[in-house]
Amino acid sequence: CGGSGLYIETATQGYSLTEVPPDPILRERLEGYPLGELVEMLKEYKTLHNTTDTTSRKRVIRALEIALYPKVEKQHYPALPTKFIGLDITREERIARIDRRLKWRLQNGMIEEVEGLIKRGVSPQTLIYYGLEYKFITLYLQGEIEREKMESSLAIAIHQFAKRQMTWFRGME
């Protein structure tokens, strides 16, 4: 799984992934290891070019599950002739737009949405795991951070996410 850039690349450049089913026996065996040891195991199978796979035990175990899956011939799809069209705005304008959108979302129901999810039984740990808005709003609702800290931390996290997207898109040029 990835973000917008990976989806675009998958659809246009013939990128393919092998479907790897869950392996409950492997998961149970790996569950007993500390996170640090799991990360070291994963490093034996792949280069960790980003930290996405190492942010939680669940992610590391899934990454190991994929790394250990028997290699099968992938189905390859031809790249499509594609013309990419995108917006090119300044860093300052991107940050200002993100900040306006975040402020609007917080004022128009995002906090109440997270409250409702928790009331309907979605665990705070699950919401925190999904990151960005859900993570910081859940921490705020649980009293772990103040609203001002939630808003500033969330804005920074979204700015960083957007920067990573822009880096990906530049790599597609």
C-alpha positions in Angstrom: 0.0 0.0 0.0 1.2 3.5 -0.6 0.0 7.0 -1.3 -1.2 8.8 -4.4 2.2 8.6 -6.1 2.3 4.8 -5.8 -1.3 4.5 -7.1 -0.5 6.7 -10.1 2.8 4.7 -10.8 0.9 1.4 -10.4 -1.7 2.4 -12.9 0.6 3.9 -15.5 4.0 2.3 -15.2 3.2 -1.4 -15.1 4.1 -1.6 -11.4 2.8 -4.8 -9.9 2.7 -6.4 -6.5 2.3 -10.1 -5.6 -0.7 -10.7 -3.3 0.6 -12.2 -0.1 -2.0 -13.8 2.1 -1.8 -13.6 6.0 0.3 -16.3 7.7 -1.2 -16.8 11.1 1.4 -19.3 12.2 4.3 -16.9 11.3 2.5 -14.0 12.9 2.1 -15.9 16.2 5.8 -17.0 16.1 7.0 -13.4 15.5 4.6 -11.9 18.1 7.0 -12.9 20.9 10.0 -10.8 19.6 10.7 -7.3 20.7 10.2 -4.6 18.0 13.9 -3.9 17.7 14.7 -7.6 17.0 11.9 -7.7 14.4 13.4 -4.7 12.6 16.8 -6.3 12.6 15.2 -9.5 11.1 13.5 -7.3 8.4 16.9 -5.7 7.5 18.2 -9.1 6.6 15.6 -9.3 3.8 15.3 -5.8 2.5 16.8 -2.4 2.5 14.8 -0.1 4.8 14.7 3.0 2.6 11.9 4.5 4.7 10.6 4.0 8.2 7.0 3.1 7.2 7.5 -0.6 7.8 9.1 -0.1 11.2 6.6 2.2 12.9 4.8 -0.6 14.7 5.1 -4.3 15.5 2.1 -5.0 13.3 3.8 -3.3 10.3 7.1 -5.0 10.9 5.5 -8.4 11.2 3.5 -7.8 8.0 6.7 -6.7 6.2 8.4 -9.9 7.3 5.4 -11.9 6.2 5.8 -10.4 2.7 9.6 -10.8 2.7 9.4 -14.5 3.6 6.6 -15.3 1.2 7.7 -17.8 -1.5 8.7 -15.9 -4.6 6.4 -16.4 -7.5 6.5 -15.1 -11.0 4.9 -11.7 -10.9 2.4 -10.7 -13.6 3.8 -7.8 -15.4 1.7 -5.1 -17.0 3.0 -2.9 -19.8 3.5 0.8 -19.0 0.9 3.0 -20.5 1.7 6.0 -22.6 0.8 8.7 -20.1 0.7 12.5 -19.9 0.9 13.7 -16.3 -0.8 16.9 -15.4 -0.4 18.4 -12.0 -0.4 21.6 -10.0 2.9 23.3 -9.5 2.5 25.8 -6.6 5.1 27.3 -4.3 6.0 25.7 -1.0 4.5 28.7 0.8 1.2 28.4 -1.1 1.1 24.6 -0.4 1.6 25.2 3.3 -1.0 27.9 3.4 -3.6 25.7 1.6 -2.9 22.8 3.9 -3.3 25.1 6.9 -6.6 26.6 5.6 -8.0 23.1 4.9 -6.9 21.7 8.3 -8.5 24.7 10.1 -11.7 24.2 8.1 -11.8 20.4 8.8 -11.3 20.9 12.5 -14.1 23.5 12.6 -16.4 21.4 10.6 -16.7 18.0 12.2 -13.3 16.2 12.1 -13.0 16.1 15.9 -16.6 15.0 16.2 -16.0 12.3 13.6 -13.2 10.8 15.7 -15.3 11.1 18.9 -18.1 9.2 17.1 -15.7 6.5 16.0 -14.5 6.0 19.5 -18.0 5.9 20.9 -18.9 3.3 18.3 -16.1 1.1 19.5 -13.1 1.8 17.4 -10.2 1.6 19.8 -8.0 4.7 20.3 -4.9 2.5 19.5 -6.4 1.7 16.1 -7.0 5.3 15.3 -3.5 6.3 16.4 -2.1 3.6 14.2 -3.8 5.1 11.1 -1.9 8.3 11.8 -2.2 11.9 10.8 -5.6 13.4 11.7 -6.9 10.3 13.5 -3.7 10.0 15.6 -3.4 13.6 16.8 -7.1 14.1 17.3 -7.3 10.9 19.3 -4.4 12.0 21.5 -6.2 15.3 22.1 -9.5 13.6 22.9 -7.7 11.3 25.4 -6.2 14.3 27.1 -2.7 13.4 26.2 -2.0 16.7 24.4 -3.7 20.1 24.5 -5.7 21.3 21.5 -3.1 23.9 20.5 -0.4 21.2 20.5 -2.7 18.8 18.5 -3.3 21.5 15.8 0.3 22.5 15.5 1.6 18.8 15.5 -1.0 17.8 13.0 -0.2 20.7 10.7 3.5 19.8 10.8 2.8 16.2 10.1 0.6 17.0 7.1 3.3 19.5 5.8 5.9 16.7 6.0 3.5 14.2 4.3 3.0 16.7 1.5 6.7 17.2 1.1 7.2 13.4 0.8 4.5 13.4 -1.9 6.2 16.2 -3.8 9.5 14.3 -3.6 7.8 11.2 -5.1 6.2 13.2 -7.9 9.5 14.9 -8.8 10.9 11.4 -9.1 8.2 10.6 -11.7 9.1 13.5 -13.9 
